[in-house]
Amino acid sequence: MPCGWTGRVLEVDLTRGTTLVVEPPAAVYEREIGGKGLAGYYLYDRCDLAYDDAEMPLLLFTGPLVGTSAPTSGRMHVMSRSPLTGTVGDASVGGGLGTALKRAGLDGIIVVGRADRWTGIEIDDDQVRLVDATALEGLPTSEAHEQLAGRGSVALIGIAAERGVQFASLMVDRHYAAARNGIGLSFAAKRLKYLTVQGSGKVTVADPAALKTARADVLRLAAASSILLGEHGLAERGTPALYDLMHARRMMPTDNFARTCFAPAPTLNASALAARFAPKRVGCKGCHILCKKRAANGAHLPEFETLSHFTALVGNTDLDAAFAANDLCNELGMDTISAASTIACHRELTGEDASGERLVELVEQIGRGAAGLGAELGQGSRAYAAARGRPELSISVKGQELPAYDPRGAYGMALGYAVSTRGGCHLRAYPIGHEILRKPVATDRFSFAGKARIIKIAEDLNAIIDSLTACKFVFFAASLEEYAKAFSAVTGVPRSSTELSLTGARIYYRERMMNARCGFGAADDDLPPRFFTEPGSAGPGFDVPPIDRRRFLTARGDYYRVRGLDADGQPRADNAAKLELEWNDC
């Protein structure tokens, strides 16, 4: 087995109560890399099972750079079929879980079956235990974490998952969320309450000197990046640094995306958070950027997407309420974006106030699965709006609610949302980089020209980043060229940036193939009608018109051609063969 990987994967069958360590062939590692790639490899044959089928695998995988000095490489990838959308469901998560797993001598965990009671998996180097976890049922995630103190890195679900909230999340090391797609409910479907991991091993590096050089290259580029380490960058301000920028660009999702400007925004931005909470910098294991912010009481401040959704999207100007709503979502274990979006949908549909104390009340009702409104909203905006006869008020793609970037102000984002394999997601391609931050090259945000190819290339890049399990933010400064050198140095397997990009294309195409097996096609690669019929809020010297649907459909068709799909967005056998993917009549 090459260096970097441990060559060992833990298989857990909760129905039988068994554990087994297997050793995948080295060729599988070299082909799939790790993280997202390995998880997709193991999901492929069973991707069309129901999310709560006992044989539906729950997959947690690290990448080959984890546990080494490669910058920002301490993340982990979690995958199954999404309870919320029915698509491939996955999330990248920070904290120390990935590093702990590597130090315990494992590259990943495959969980199948269903326990007859709430169960925990405890890993301590070579020892694996299945433990009765019923005593943790009903506890806030912070209390459950305290109960598990001293057992290493901790990943657990909260009350929301226990109560069937479709967008329940997985909380890692108390403050890091695998939040989107309802991954927490996938754990609950197996009666898996928590996972703890501690290890004492080290990751072997093939060429330490070459890794040191690659690391220095990344750190030098990051140091020169104002977006990462500047006075108003992510290290200093966290992701809320984007709040004023989105407001100025008239892309702030306001009143359930009915408008794109929130007048009180300047009083609710990163500066306001800093003045109100005096936060300290914290971050994931192995990261020097430290983009997360922690208040004096130990609670993490909202990320940009959460801050915008718990203010502008729901019409709330109470910063303390937004902070409390974010903290409550983490305590209950559910996605802040979907929670706020579903509340915004309810607010528009009923006219009910959703600010201040009422916002916090609604979050608690959802997370606790309260009978009536809480249970209804806990199914997500698509199910809620459809049940109320107003499906158009669910601002979602494939059932996953949109995050904090209005697509009328960035057409690459519009296309990226529509074709994303996991539903409304900004991170599959993240065109905000070039459309708004102007990095690495500025593009016209009100044009679809060239966006199809840009989105495809970015999806491939982010697929390989999630397979290396590195952080996407560092790629505002560094490139795959530097990380290809780091990969080759760690593993001893020579790979160029071009070769890694091709691997990313294969990983992403396989996700399209899995979604096709689950019944998804062009009709699902679309945006809510609001964006084609209603304008956004004009800015100084520019308008934000509705998206021209004809041009959108042309761009989507261009994307299908670039991605190697047919006119209905379906994978093609010939292109699967070119990517050396197994074909099973998608």
Protein Blocks (a to p, Z undefined) as FASTA:
>chain_A
ZZhieoiacdddfknopacdddddfklmmmnopajlmmmmmmmmmmmpcfklmklccddd
ddfkgopabehilbccdddddfklopacddddehjllmmmmmnopabdcdedjdfbdcdd
ddehjbccdddfklmgoiafklmmmmmgoiapaddddfklmnopakbccdeehlaccfeg
olmmmmmmnopabdcdddfbdcddfblmlmmmmmmmmmmmmmmpmklmmmklmklnomml
mmmmmmmnopacgehhlaccdfklmmmcmklmmmmnopaddddehiaklpaccdfkopac
ddfklmmmmmmmnopabfklmmmmmmmmmmnopafklmmmmmmmmmmmnopacehjllmm
mmmmmmnopghjlmmmmnojklmmmmnopaklpcceehiacdfbdfklomklmmmmmmpm
nbpafklnopmlmmmnopabdcdfkbcehklmmmmmmmmmmmmmmmnopafklmmmmcfk
lmmmmmmmmnopacdfklmmmmmmmmmmmmmmmmmmnopafklmccdfklmmbccdddeh
iacddddfklmmmmmmmmmmmnopafkopacfklmmmnopacehZZ
